[in-house]
């Protein structure tokens, strides 16, 4: 790797850290001025961090995306109620509040999924997008729509609504389709040939989310969504 490539990779990593920390800061402060719940703040965090796959193609070293994601496994764990170091949670109170409002280890699982996908598929950013975007945008849409407009309920493992599940399918498909359009400009493939895999990813993500216990969907949805795209498309 040339010195120029090293510089670019380090710069991109630094910008990723700044972006993530900025989103965490904004998420932790947006409840009072905007009069929104901590849950909505957490979903905003999920969605914005979900944009990370779009930067991965610009790294020239596969380890760099892993080094961006992995530290936040510890950061989110140490700010969770399960942390043995309570002082860290106090110092990072904003993130700790968002974590406690959620499913305790939900953000930890989110960081684990990111790290796992980056470790094995850094050279195939479409696979990472297939795993992360349904979780980032699909699950967030399901939560917000289901809570506000969900009327027809069903229960497989956790209580869900048909409205929320429909929102998850739609948001998962649209967000992943947008990423495919973006990646097609870098890798020169036809987006239209990937419509069926994208629909399948959205369908599997929605189905898996409906079966997943609270919080564990941050593990199951990325895993099964990425696997679906790999099996159907090969993960360009």
C-alpha positions as CSV (number, residue, x, y, z in Angstrom):
1,X,0.0,0.0,0.0
2,X,1.4,3.4,-1.0
3,X,1.8,6.3,1.4
4,X,-1.0,8.1,-0.5
5,X,-3.4,5.1,0.0
6,X,-2.5,5.0,3.7
7,X,-3.3,8.7,4.0
8,X,-6.6,8.3,2.2
9,X,-7.6,5.4,4.4
10,X,-6.6,7.1,7.6
11,X,-8.5,10.3,6.5
12,X,-11.6,8.3,5.7
13,X,-11.5,6.5,9.0
14,X,-11.1,9.8,10.8
15,X,-14.1,11.3,8.9
16,X,-16.1,8.2,9.8
17,X,-15.3,8.6,13.5
18,X,-16.2,12.2,13.4
19,X,-19.5,11.5,11.6
20,X,-20.5,8.7,14.0
21,X,-19.7,10.8,17.1
22,X,-21.5,13.8,15.6
23,X,-24.6,11.7,15.0
24,X,-24.4,10.3,18.5
25,X,-24.2,13.8,19.9
26,X,-27.1,15.1,17.8
27,X,-29.2,12.0,18.7
28,X,-28.7,12.6,22.4
29,X,-29.6,16.2,22.2
30,X,-32.5,16.3,19.8
31,X,-35.3,15.2,22.2
32,X,-35.9,18.5,24.0
33,X,-35.7,21.1,21.3
34,X,-37.7,19.0,18.8
35,X,-40.0,17.5,21.5
36,X,-39.4,13.9,20.3
37,X,-39.0,10.7,22.3
38,X,-35.7,9.0,23.1
39,X,-37.0,6.1,21.1
40,X,-37.3,8.3,18.0
41,X,-33.8,9.7,18.7
42,X,-32.5,6.2,18.8
43,X,-34.1,5.4,15.4
44,X,-32.6,8.5,14.0
45,X,-29.2,7.2,15.2
46,X,-29.9,3.8,13.6
47,X,-30.7,5.4,10.2
48,X,-27.8,7.8,10.1
49,X,-25.2,5.2,11.1
50,X,-26.8,3.0,8.5
51,X,-25.3,5.2,5.8
52,X,-21.8,3.8,6.5
53,X,-21.9,1.2,3.6
54,X,-21.8,4.1,1.1
55,X,-18.3,5.0,2.2
56,X,-16.8,1.5,2.2
57,X,-15.9,1.3,-1.6
58,X,-13.6,4.2,-1.1
59,X,-11.3,2.4,1.3
60,X,-8.4,0.6,-0.3
61,X,-7.7,-1.6,2.7
62,X,-10.3,-4.2,3.9
63,X,-9.3,-3.8,7.5
64,X,-10.3,-0.2,7.7
65,X,-14.1,-0.6,7.8
66,X,-13.6,-3.1,10.6
67,X,-11.5,-0.7,12.6
68,X,-14.3,1.9,12.1
69,X,-17.0,-0.4,13.4
70,X,-15.3,-2.5,16.0
71,X,-14.6,0.1,18.7
72,X,-18.3,0.9,19.0
73,X,-19.0,-2.6,20.3
74,X,-17.2,-1.5,23.4
75,X,-18.5,2.0,23.4
76,X,-22.1,0.9,23.2
77,X,-21.6,-1.9,25.8
78,X,-19.9,0.4,28.3
79,X,-22.8,2.8,28.1
80,X,-25.4,0.1,28.4
81,X,-27.0,-0.9,31.8
82,X,-24.9,-4.1,31.6
83,X,-21.6,-2.2,31.8
84,X,-19.4,-3.0,34.7
85,X,-18.0,0.5,34.5
86,X,-20.9,2.8,35.5
87,X,-18.8,6.0,35.4
88,X,-18.4,5.6,31.6
89,X,-22.2,5.7,31.2
90,X,-22.3,8.9,33.3
91,X,-19.6,10.5,31.1
92,X,-21.4,9.5,27.9
93,X,-24.9,10.1,29.4
94,X,-26.5,11.0,26.1
95,X,-25.7,7.7,24.4
96,X,-26.4,5.9,27.7
97,X,-29.9,7.4,27.8
98,X,-30.6,6.3,24.3
99,X,-29.3,2.9,25.0
100,X,-31.4,2.4,28.1
101,X,-34.5,3.7,26.3
102,X,-34.0,0.9,23.8
103,X,-33.4,-2.8,24.4
104,X,-30.3,-2.5,26.5
105,X,-28.0,-4.4,24.2
106,X,-29.7,-3.4,20.9
107,X,-27.0,-0.9,19.9
108,X,-24.3,-3.3,20.9
109,X,-25.8,-5.9,18.6
110,X,-26.0,-3.3,15.9
111,X,-22.2,-2.6,16.2
112,X,-21.5,-6.4,16.3
113,X,-23.4,-6.8,13.0
114,X,-21.6,-4.0,11.4
115,X,-18.2,-5.4,12.5
116,X,-19.0,-8.9,11.4
117,X,-20.1,-7.8,7.9
118,X,-17.2,-5.5,7.5
119,X,-14.8,-8.2,8.5
120,X,-16.0,-10.7,6.0
121,X,-17.4,-8.5,3.2
122,X,-15.4,-5.3,3.1
123,X,-14.6,-6.1,-0.6
124,X,-18.4,-6.5,-1.3
125,X,-20.1,-3.4,0.0
126,X,-23.4,-4.4,-1.6
127,X,-23.5,-7.4,0.9
128,X,-23.0,-5.0,3.8
129,X,-25.7,-2.7,2.5
130,X,-28.0,-5.7,2.1
131,X,-27.5,-6.5,5.8
132,X,-27.4,-3.0,7.3
133,X,-29.9,-0.9,5.4
134,X,-32.9,-3.0,6.1
135,X,-31.9,-2.8,9.8
136,X,-31.2,0.9,9.7
137,X,-34.1,2.2,7.6
138,X,-36.5,-0.8,7.5
139,X,-36.6,-1.5,11.2
140,X,-36.8,2.2,12.1
141,X,-39.7,2.7,9.7
142,X,-41.5,-0.3,11.2
143,X,-41.1,1.0,14.7
144,X,-42.3,4.5,14.0
145,X,-45.2,3.5,11.7
146,X,-46.2,0.6,13.9
147,X,-46.3,2.8,17.0
148,X,-48.2,5.6,15.4
149,X,-50.5,3.9,12.9
150,X,-50.4,0.2,13.8
151,X,-54.0,-1.0,14.3
152,X,-54.0,-4.6,13.0
153,X,-51.8,-6.6,15.4
154,X,-50.2,-10.0,15.2
155,X,-47.7,-11.9,17.4
156,X,-45.2,-14.5,16.4
157,X,-42.6,-13.8,19.1
158,X,-43.0,-10.2,19.9
159,X,-46.1,-8.1,19.2
160,X,-46.0,-6.5,15.7
161,X,-48.5,-4.7,13.4
162,X,-49.2,-5.3,9.8
163,X,-48.7,-1.6,9.1
164,X,-45.3,-1.6,10.7
165,X,-44.3,-4.7,8.8
166,X,-45.4,-3.2,5.5
167,X,-43.4,-0.1,6.3
168,X,-40.4,-2.2,7.0
169,X,-40.7,-4.0,3.7
170,X,-41.1,-0.8,1.8
171,X,-38.2,1.1,3.6
172,X,-35.9,-1.9,3.3
173,X,-36.5,-2.3,-0.4
174,X,-36.2,1.4,-1.2
175,X,-33.1,2.0,0.9
176,X,-31.3,-1.0,-0.5
177,X,-32.4,-0.2,-4.1
178,X,-31.0,3.3,-3.6
179,X,-27.7,1.8,-2.5
180,X,-27.6,-0.5,-5.6
181,X,-28.1,2.6,-7.9
182,X,-25.1,4.2,-6.1
183,X,-22.9,1.1,-6.3
184,X,-23.8,0.6,-9.9
185,X,-22.0,3.9,-10.7
186,X,-18.8,2.4,-9.1
187,X,-19.0,-1.2,-10.2
188,X,-20.8,-1.0,-13.6
189,X,-23.6,-3.5,-13.1
190,X,-27.3,-3.3,-14.1
191,X,-29.6,-2.4,-11.3
192,X,-32.6,-3.9,-13.0
193,X,-31.1,-7.3,-12.8
194,X,-31.0,-7.0,-9.0
195,X,-34.6,-6.0,-8.5
196,X,-35.6,-9.5,-7.5
197,X,-32.7,-10.0,-5.0
198,X,-33.6,-6.6,-3.5
199,X,-37.2,-7.6,-3.1
200,X,-36.1,-10.9,-1.6
201,X,-33.8,-9.1,0.9
202,X,-36.7,-6.8,1.9
203,X,-39.1,-9.8,2.3
204,X,-36.6,-11.8,4.3
205,X,-35.7,-8.8,6.5
206,X,-39.4,-8.2,7.3
207,X,-40.1,-11.9,8.0
208,X,-37.0,-12.3,10.2
209,X,-37.8,-9.1,12.1
210,X,-41.3,-10.4,12.9
211,X,-39.8,-13.6,14.5
212,X,-37.0,-11.9,16.4
213,X,-37.1,-11.1,20.1
214,X,-36.8,-7.4,21.0
215,X,-33.2,-6.2,20.4
216,X,-32.0,-9.4,18.7
217,X,-33.3,-8.2,15.3
218,X,-30.1,-6.1,15.2
219,X,-28.3,-9.4,14.8
220,X,-30.8,-11.5,12.9
221,X,-31.9,-9.0,10.3
222,X,-28.4,-8.1,9.0
223,X,-27.3,-11.7,9.0
224,X,-30.2,-13.2,7.1
225,X,-30.6,-10.2,4.8
226,X,-26.9,-10.3,3.8
227,X,-27.1,-14.1,3.4
228,X,-30.2,-13.8,1.1
229,X,-28.4,-11.3,-1.2
230,X,-25.3,-13.6,-1.3
231,X,-27.3,-16.7,-2.2
232,X,-29.4,-14.9,-4.9
233,X,-26.9,-12.6,-6.4
234,X,-23.4,-13.4,-5.2
235,X,-22.9,-10.0,-3.6
236,X,-21.2,-7.8,-6.1
